[in-house]
Amino acid sequence: MNRLLLDTLADNEFHKWATRHEQYAVTNLGRVISMKRETPRVLRPWYHTDGYERVSLYWPNGKRKEYVHRLVGKAFFPGYF
C-alpha cells in the first residue's frame, strides 16, 4: 500500500479501489482519492442539482461524472449495483 495514501487517511478511515479503474480509491467516509500522480490527491466533490455529491473521473474512454455514494456503494457493498 502506498505510504502517502495512508498519510492522507484519518484514523478511522480506510479505502478500497474504485471498481473499474485502479487510479482512484474510495474511502468509507466518502472521500475519493486520485492516485494518478506521485502524491495522492483528494478530489473535491460538488453538489449536483439533485443534492448528491459528484466527482469527475477520467477513464480510458474519457471524462465521467460519478456520484460519490455510488462509488462508495460499489467499493464497499458487493452486489450493490
Secondary structure, DSSP 8 states (H G I E B T S, - for coil): --HHHHHHS-TT--EEE-SS-TTEEEETTS-EEE-SSSS-EE---EE-TTS-EEEEEEETTEEEEEEHHHHHHHHHSTT--
